[in-house]
Amino acid sequence: MSAATHLGWLGIARLGLVQSALGAIVVLTTSTMNRVMVVELALPALLPGVLVALHHAVQFLRPRLGHGSDVGGRRTPWIVGGMTVLALGGVAAAVAIAWMEFNRPAGIALAVVAFVAIGLGVGAAGTTLLVLLAKRVAPQRRAAAATVVWVMMILGFIVTAGVAGHFLDPFSPARLVAVTAVVAVAAITATLLAVRGMEPQPAPAVAETRVGTARRAGFRQALGEVWADPKSRRFTIFVFVSMLAYSAQDLILEPFAGIVFGLTPGESTRLSGVQNSGVLAGMLLVGVLCSVVGGPRLGSLRGWTIAGCLASAGALFALALSGYAGPGWPLRGSVFVLGLANGAFAVAAIGSMMALAGAGVAGREGVRMGLWGAAQAIAFALGGIVATGAVDLARHALGSPVAAYSIVFAAEGVLFIVAAQLAARVARAPASESAPYVPAARGGYAAPLQRE
């Protein structure tokens, strides 16, 4: 790709607006509607938990969605289509909650359909957005692009939570549907404006050359080719392990602060804000150092990925010791450092993902990005369940909450060390860009043929 076709900062910010729109709908469905089901409708907390897990589980289909964009050769129709499905799913979820007030079985059935649509929309729009960024952003700007996109998603969370929260009071189910519908229309409109002109239609001959392989191959063959590539396979495993460690802390940090350090609900909520501030600072730090200030002189994306994983492990080991140290331990500082390390690792990993998306067999960018997105979604679905379950088991076995949380935090730290080792191995994996790929005899897929 020539330098003339690379996006400038304004173009990167425009695509970041898509992530803001995505975040605006997701925060309503996973936070606001979660609370309404549990508090206003007095439903079991398990119901929204299952619905949110369902929206993650549906993202198993990300590789298939990415393959669809590979076959067509264009990403913007999938971004717009995915956002439309997400918006319709969000509105349907609000209608389902309103319906639960009068007919709970029917409302719950509609909510299941709505959250499946939400998962499909997030998968389609999110996967193809990252592929488009990978294709249009210059290598030296990938860390900054990842920072911009994720910061704008966080801003989408914040702005929507504030504005929607204002208009939801006094609460009624009808008001929830109306506010969600307005947010959905705004998200689709912002997406249409953001992607306009971002992906000019290539000449037919160029388009056929670029995606010819994807059109000739079915999805199973395309997925087999991507999995057979050592770099793609190792990076998939890295994404799963690192995101499992990353997500496992979400549901245990605030209870840990309350049980072990005696923080009130308000204080533990502010502690979560300290962690998120650290994440944002880590993202900005890596984005600026890698892309704006020093470039390669201040470290590669791979180096920051490894360093962020190791720093995250160190912060988790510190938290594992903090319960034994007692109230004098600088808990806020430890949590901020954990967020800082998490943010640095996340941005570097996303930048690396963008760099690796174009590696290997041509016409497979969507499948690669979809495979990594599916690994992340599975890890997020499992992380909270595994961590909270492990804490409960350890408390039952040891009879000590301090020991239980310490063991789980230490285990998460070990996962981050494993993730750092996996990240180091990705760079050492042999390239398979031009190696042809043939089906195995019994319906599986053989490894790429090595050139002599």
C-alpha positions as CSV (number, residue, x, y, z in Angstrom):
1,M,0.0,0.0,0.0
2,S,1.4,3.4,-1.0
3,A,1.8,6.2,1.5
4,A,-0.8,8.2,-0.4
5,T,-3.5,5.7,0.5
6,H,-2.7,5.7,4.3
7,L,-5.1,7.4,6.6
8,G,-4.2,10.6,8.3
9,W,-5.1,11.4,11.9
10,L,-8.5,12.8,10.9
11,G,-9.3,9.6,9.0
12,I,-8.2,7.5,12.0
13,A,-10.5,9.6,14.2
14,R,-13.4,9.1,11.8
15,L,-13.1,5.4,12.1
16,G,-12.7,5.7,15.8
17,L,-16.2,7.3,15.7
18,V,-17.5,3.9,14.6
19,Q,-16.1,2.4,17.8
20,S,-17.7,5.1,19.8
21,A,-21.1,4.3,18.2
22,L,-20.6,0.6,18.9
23,G,-19.7,1.4,22.5
24,A,-22.8,3.6,22.9
25,I,-25.2,0.8,22.2
26,V,-23.2,-1.9,24.1
27,V,-23.0,0.1,27.3
28,L,-26.8,0.5,27.3
29,T,-27.4,-3.2,26.8
30,T,-24.7,-4.6,29.2
31,S,-25.0,-2.0,32.0
32,T,-28.2,0.0,32.0
33,M,-30.5,-2.9,30.9
34,N,-28.7,-5.2,33.3
35,R,-29.5,-2.9,36.2
36,V,-33.2,-2.5,35.1
37,M,-33.7,-6.3,34.9
38,V,-32.3,-6.8,38.4
39,V,-33.5,-3.7,40.3
40,E,-36.7,-2.4,38.6
41,L,-38.0,-5.8,37.5
42,A,-36.6,-7.8,40.4
43,L,-35.4,-10.5,38.1
44,P,-32.6,-12.9,39.2
45,A,-29.1,-11.5,38.4
46,L,-28.4,-14.7,36.6
47,L,-30.7,-13.6,33.7
48,P,-28.7,-10.6,32.5
49,G,-25.5,-12.5,33.2
50,V,-26.6,-15.3,30.8
51,L,-27.7,-12.7,28.2
52,V,-24.4,-10.9,28.3
53,A,-22.5,-14.3,28.1
54,L,-24.7,-15.2,25.1
55,H,-23.7,-12.0,23.3
56,H,-20.1,-13.0,23.8
57,A,-20.7,-16.7,22.8
58,V,-22.3,-15.6,19.5
59,Q,-19.0,-14.0,18.6
60,F,-17.6,-17.5,17.9
61,L,-18.9,-16.5,14.5
62,R,-16.4,-13.7,14.0
63,P,-14.1,-15.8,11.7
64,R,-17.1,-16.6,9.5
65,L,-18.1,-12.9,9.4
66,G,-14.6,-11.9,8.6
67,H,-14.5,-14.4,5.7
68,G,-17.6,-12.9,4.3
69,S,-15.9,-9.5,4.1
70,D,-12.8,-11.2,2.5
71,V,-15.0,-12.7,-0.2
72,G,-16.6,-9.4,-1.0
73,G,-13.3,-7.6,-0.8
74,R,-14.9,-4.6,0.9
75,R,-15.2,-3.9,4.6
76,T,-17.5,-0.8,4.9
77,P,-20.7,-2.7,3.9
78,W,-20.0,-5.1,6.8
79,I,-19.3,-2.3,9.2
80,V,-22.6,-0.5,8.3
81,G,-24.5,-3.8,8.2
82,G,-23.1,-4.9,11.6
83,M,-23.9,-1.6,13.2
84,T,-27.5,-1.8,11.9
85,V,-27.9,-5.3,13.3
86,L,-26.4,-4.2,16.6
87,A,-28.8,-1.2,16.7
88,L,-31.8,-3.3,16.0
89,G,-30.7,-5.8,18.6
90,G,-30.3,-3.0,21.2
91,V,-33.8,-1.6,20.5
92,A,-35.2,-5.2,20.6
93,A,-33.6,-5.7,24.0
94,A,-35.2,-2.5,25.3
95,V,-38.6,-3.7,23.9
96,A,-38.0,-7.1,25.5
97,I,-37.5,-5.5,28.9
98,A,-40.6,-3.5,28.6
99,W,-42.5,-6.6,27.6
100,M,-41.1,-8.5,30.6
101,E,-43.3,-6.3,32.9
102,F,-46.4,-7.8,31.4
103,N,-45.3,-11.2,30.0
104,R,-42.0,-12.4,31.3
105,P,-41.6,-15.6,29.3
106,A,-42.3,-13.7,26.0
107,G,-40.0,-10.9,27.0
108,I,-37.2,-13.2,28.0
109,A,-37.6,-15.0,24.7
110,L,-37.3,-11.8,22.8
111,A,-34.3,-10.7,24.9
112,V,-32.5,-13.9,23.9
113,V,-33.0,-13.1,20.2
114,A,-32.0,-9.5,20.8
115,F,-28.7,-10.4,22.5
116,V,-27.9,-12.9,19.7
117,A,-28.3,-10.0,17.3
118,I,-26.2,-7.7,19.5
119,G,-23.4,-10.3,19.5
120,L,-23.6,-10.7,15.7
121,G,-23.6,-6.9,15.2
122,V,-20.6,-6.4,17.4
123,G,-18.8,-9.3,15.7
124,A,-19.4,-8.1,12.2
125,A,-18.8,-4.3,12.7
126,G,-15.9,-4.7,15.2
127,T,-14.0,-7.3,13.1
128,T,-14.2,-5.5,9.8
129,L,-13.5,-2.1,11.4
130,L,-10.1,-3.5,12.6
131,V,-9.4,-5.1,9.2
132,L,-10.1,-1.7,7.5
133,L,-7.8,0.1,10.0
134,A,-5.1,-2.6,9.5
135,K,-5.2,-2.0,5.7
136,R,-5.4,1.8,5.8
137,V,-3.1,2.8,8.7
138,A,0.6,3.2,8.1
139,P,2.7,0.8,10.2
140,Q,4.3,3.5,12.3
141,R,0.9,4.8,13.3
142,R,-0.8,1.6,14.4
143,A,-0.2,2.0,18.1
144,A,-1.6,5.5,18.0
145,A,-4.5,4.3,15.8
146,A,-5.3,1.6,18.4
147,T,-5.2,4.2,21.1
148,V,-7.5,6.6,19.3
149,V,-10.0,3.9,18.5
150,W,-10.2,2.5,22.0
151,V,-10.2,5.9,23.7
152,M,-13.1,6.9,21.5
153,M,-14.9,3.7,22.5
154,I,-14.5,4.6,26.2
155,L,-15.7,8.1,25.4
156,G,-18.8,6.5,23.8
157,F,-19.4,4.7,27.1
158,I,-19.0,7.8,29.1
159,V,-21.1,10.2,26.9
160,T,-23.9,7.7,26.4
161,A,-24.0,6.8,30.1
162,G,-24.2,10.5,31.1
163,V,-26.7,11.7,28.4
164,A,-28.9,8.6,28.4
165,G,-28.9,8.5,32.2
166,H,-30.2,12.1,32.2
167,F,-33.1,11.3,29.9
168,L,-34.0,8.0,31.5
169,D,-35.2,9.8,34.7
170,P,-38.0,9.5,35.7
171,F,-37.7,5.8,34.6
172,S,-40.3,3.9,32.7
173,P,-40.0,1.0,30.2
174,A,-41.3,3.2,27.4
175,R,-38.7,5.8,28.1
176,L,-36.0,3.1,28.0
177,V,-37.2,2.1,24.5
178,A,-37.3,5.7,23.3
179,V,-33.8,6.5,24.6
180,T,-32.3,3.3,23.2
181,A,-34.0,4.0,19.8
182,V,-32.5,7.5,19.7
183,V,-29.0,6.2,20.6
184,A,-29.4,3.5,17.9
185,V,-30.3,6.0,15.2
186,A,-27.4,8.3,16.2
187,A,-25.0,5.3,16.1
188,I,-26.1,4.3,12.6
189,T,-25.9,7.9,11.4
190,A,-22.4,8.4,12.8
191,T,-21.2,5.2,11.3
192,L,-22.5,6.1,7.8
193,L,-20.8,9.5,8.0
194,A,-17.6,8.0,9.4
195,V,-17.1,5.3,6.7
196,R,-18.1,7.4,3.7
197,G,-15.3,7.5,1.2
198,M,-13.0,5.5,3.4
199,E,-12.9,2.5,1.0
200,P,-13.0,3.6,-2.6
201,Q,-14.2,0.9,-5.0
202,P,-11.1,-0.7,-6.6
203,A,-10.9,-1.4,-10.3
204,P,-12.5,-4.8,-11.1
205,A,-9.2,-6.4,-12.1
206,V,-7.5,-5.2,-9.0
207,A,-10.3,-6.4,-6.8
208,E,-10.3,-9.8,-8.4
209,T,-6.5,-10.2,-7.9
210,R,-6.8,-9.1,-4.2
211,V,-9.6,-11.4,-3.2
212,G,-9.6,-14.1,-5.8
213,T,-8.2,-16.6,-3.4
214,A,-10.9,-15.8,-0.8
215,R,-13.6,-16.3,-3.4
216,R,-12.4,-19.6,-4.6
217,A,-12.0,-21.1,-1.1
218,G,-14.8,-22.0,1.2
219,F,-14.8,-20.9,4.8
220,R,-13.5,-24.1,6.3
221,Q,-10.5,-24.1,3.9
222,A,-9.9,-20.4,4.7
223,L,-10.0,-21.0,8.4
224,G,-7.7,-24.0,8.0
225,E,-5.2,-22.0,6.1
226,V,-5.1,-19.3,8.8
227,W,-4.8,-21.8,11.6
228,A,-2.0,-23.6,9.8
229,D,0.0,-20.4,9.7
230,P,2.3,-20.6,12.8
231,K,2.1,-16.8,13.4
232,S,-1.7,-16.7,13.3
233,R,-2.0,-19.8,15.5
234,R,0.4,-18.6,18.1
235,F,-1.1,-15.1,18.2
236,T,-4.6,-16.6,18.6
237,I,-3.4,-18.6,21.7
238,F,-1.7,-15.4,23.0
239,V,-4.9,-13.4,22.6
240,F,-6.9,-16.0,24.5
241,V,-4.5,-16.4,27.4
242,S,-3.8,-12.7,27.8
243,M,-7.5,-11.7,27.6
244,L,-8.4,-14.4,30.0
245,A,-6.0,-12.9,32.5
246,Y,-7.2,-9.4,31.6
247,S,-10.9,-10.1,32.1
248,A,-10.6,-12.4,35.1
249,Q,-9.8,-9.4,37.4
250,D,-13.0,-7.5,36.5
251,L,-15.4,-9.2,38.8
252,I,-13.2,-9.8,41.8
253,L,-11.3,-6.6,42.3
254,E,-14.2,-4.6,43.9
255,P,-15.3,-7.5,46.1
256,F,-11.6,-8.0,47.1
257,A,-11.4,-4.4,48.1
258,G,-14.6,-4.6,50.2
259,I,-13.9,-7.9,51.9
260,V,-10.2,-7.6,52.5
261,F,-9.7,-3.8,52.9
262,G,-13.2,-2.9,54.2
263,L,-13.9,-0.4,51.4
264,T,-17.5,0.8,51.1
265,P,-19.4,0.3,47.8
266,G,-18.7,3.9,46.9
267,E,-15.1,3.6,47.7
268,S,-14.7,0.4,45.7
269,T,-16.5,1.9,42.8
270,R,-14.0,4.8,42.9
271,L,-11.2,2.3,43.0
272,S,-12.5,0.8,39.7
273,G,-12.4,4.3,38.3
274,V,-8.7,4.5,39.4
275,Q,-8.0,1.3,37.5
276,N,-9.8,2.6,34.3
277,S,-7.8,5.9,34.6
278,G,-4.6,3.8,34.6
279,V,-5.8,1.8,31.5
280,L,-6.4,5.1,29.7
281,A,-3.0,6.4,30.7
282,G,-1.3,3.2,29.6
283,M,-3.0,3.4,26.2
284,L,-2.0,7.0,25.7
285,L,1.5,6.4,26.8
286,V,2.2,3.6,24.4
287,G,0.3,5.3,21.5
288,V,2.3,8.5,21.9
289,L,5.7,6.9,22.5
290,C,5.5,4.4,19.7
291,S,3.8,6.6,17.0
292,V,4.3,10.3,17.8
293,V,7.5,10.9,19.9
294,G,10.1,8.3,19.4
295,G,8.8,5.6,17.0
296,P,11.0,2.5,16.9
297,R,13.6,4.1,19.2
298,L,11.3,3.8,22.1
299,G,10.3,0.1,21.5
300,S,8.4,-2.0,19.1
301,L,4.8,-3.1,19.5
302,R,6.0,-6.6,20.3
303,G,8.3,-5.2,23.0
304,W,5.5,-3.1,24.6
305,T,3.2,-6.2,24.5
306,I,5.7,-8.3,26.4
307,A,6.5,-5.5,28.8
308,G,2.8,-4.8,29.4
309,C,2.1,-8.4,30.2
310,L,5.1,-8.7,32.6
311,A,4.2,-5.4,34.3
312,S,0.6,-6.7,34.6
313,A,1.9,-9.9,36.2
314,G,4.0,-7.9,38.7
315,A,1.0,-5.7,39.7
316,L,-1.2,-8.8,40.2
317,F,1.5,-10.4,42.4
318,A,1.6,-7.2,44.4
319,L,-2.2,-7.4,44.9
320,A,-1.8,-11.0,45.9
321,L,0.5,-9.9,48.7
322,S,-1.5,-6.8,49.7
323,G,-4.1,-8.6,51.7
324,Y,-1.4,-9.9,54.1
325,A,0.2,-6.4,54.4
326,G,-3.0,-5.0,55.7
327,P,-4.6,-1.5,55.6
328,G,-1.2,0.3,55.2
329,W,-0.8,-1.1,51.7
330,P,-1.1,1.6,48.9
331,L,-4.1,-0.2,47.3
332,R,-5.0,2.7,45.0
333,G,-1.5,3.0,43.7
334,S,-1.3,-0.8,43.1
335,V,-4.6,-0.7,41.2
336,F,-3.5,2.3,39.1
337,V,-0.3,0.5,38.1
338,L,-2.3,-2.6,37.2
339,G,-4.5,-0.4,34.9
340,L,-1.4,1.3,33.4
341,A,0.2,-2.0,32.6
342,N,-3.1,-3.4,31.2
343,G,-3.6,-0.4,29.0
344,A,0.0,-0.5,27.6
345,F,-0.3,-4.2,26.8
346,A,-3.8,-3.9,25.3
347,V,-2.8,-1.1,22.8
348,A,0.4,-2.8,21.8
349,A,-1.4,-6.1,21.3
350,I,-4.1,-4.4,19.2
351,G,-1.4,-2.7,17.1
352,S,0.3,-6.0,16.6
353,M,-3.0,-7.6,15.6
354,M,-3.4,-4.9,12.9
355,A,0.2,-5.6,11.7
356,L,-0.3,-9.4,11.5
357,A,-3.7,-9.2,9.9
358,G,-2.1,-8.7,6.5
359,A,0.5,-11.4,6.9
360,G,0.2,-14.8,5.4
361,V,-2.0,-15.9,2.5
362,A,-3.6,-12.9,0.7
363,G,-7.4,-12.4,1.0
364,R,-7.6,-13.8,4.6
365,E,-7.4,-10.6,6.6
366,G,-11.0,-10.9,7.8
367,V,-10.7,-14.5,8.9
368,R,-7.5,-13.7,10.8
369,M,-9.0,-10.8,12.6
370,G,-12.2,-12.8,13.2
371,L,-10.2,-15.7,14.7
372,W,-8.5,-13.3,17.1
373,G,-11.7,-11.6,18.0
374,A,-13.4,-14.9,18.7
375,A,-10.5,-15.9,21.0
376,Q,-11.0,-12.6,22.9
377,A,-14.7,-13.0,23.1
378,I,-14.4,-16.6,24.5
379,A,-11.8,-15.4,27.0
380,F,-14.0,-12.6,28.2
381,A,-17.0,-15.0,28.5
382,L,-14.9,-17.4,30.6
383,G,-12.7,-14.9,32.6
384,G,-15.3,-13.7,35.1
385,I,-16.8,-17.1,35.6
386,V,-13.4,-18.8,36.2
387,A,-12.2,-16.1,38.5
388,T,-15.3,-15.8,40.7
389,G,-15.7,-19.6,40.8
390,A,-12.0,-20.0,41.8
391,V,-12.4,-17.5,44.6
392,D,-15.5,-19.3,45.9
393,L,-13.7,-22.7,45.8
394,A,-10.5,-21.4,47.4
395,R,-12.5,-19.7,50.2
396,H,-14.4,-22.9,50.9
397,A,-11.3,-25.0,50.9
398,L,-9.0,-22.6,52.9
399,G,-11.5,-20.7,55.0
400,S,-9.7,-17.4,54.4
401,P,-10.8,-14.7,52.0
402,V,-7.3,-13.2,52.0
403,A,-5.7,-16.5,50.9
404,A,-8.4,-17.1,48.3
405,Y,-8.0,-13.8,46.6
406,S,-4.2,-14.0,46.8
407,I,-4.2,-17.4,45.0
408,V,-6.5,-16.1,42.2
409,F,-4.5,-12.9,41.7
410,A,-1.3,-14.9,41.6
411,A,-2.8,-17.3,39.1
412,E,-3.8,-14.4,36.9
413,G,-0.2,-13.1,37.2
414,V,1.1,-16.4,36.0
415,L,-1.2,-16.3,33.0
416,F,0.2,-12.9,32.1
417,I,3.8,-14.4,32.3
418,V,2.6,-17.2,30.0
419,A,1.1,-14.6,27.6
420,A,4.4,-12.7,27.5
421,Q,6.2,-15.9,26.6
422,L,3.6,-16.5,23.8
423,A,4.0,-13.0,22.5
424,A,7.8,-13.5,22.3
425,R,7.2,-16.8,20.4
426,V,4.9,-15.1,17.8
427,A,7.8,-13.2,16.3
428,R,9.9,-16.3,16.1
429,A,7.3,-18.3,14.2
430,P,8.2,-19.1,10.6
431,A,6.5,-17.1,7.9
432,S,4.1,-18.9,5.5
433,E,3.0,-16.0,3.3
434,S,3.4,-17.7,0.0
435,A,3.2,-21.4,1.0
436,P,0.3,-23.1,-0.8
437,Y,-2.2,-25.0,1.2
438,V,-4.0,-28.3,0.3
439,P,-6.8,-30.2,2.0
440,A,-5.9,-33.3,4.0
441,A,-7.2,-36.6,2.8
442,R,-9.9,-37.1,5.6
443,G,-11.7,-33.8,5.5
444,G,-9.2,-31.9,7.6
445,Y,-6.5,-29.5,6.3
446,A,-2.9,-30.1,5.9
447,A,-0.1,-27.7,6.9
448,P,1.2,-25.4,4.2
449,L,3.5,-27.1,1.8
450,Q,7.1,-26.0,2.4
451,R,9.0,-24.7,-0.6
452,E,12.2,-26.6,-1.3
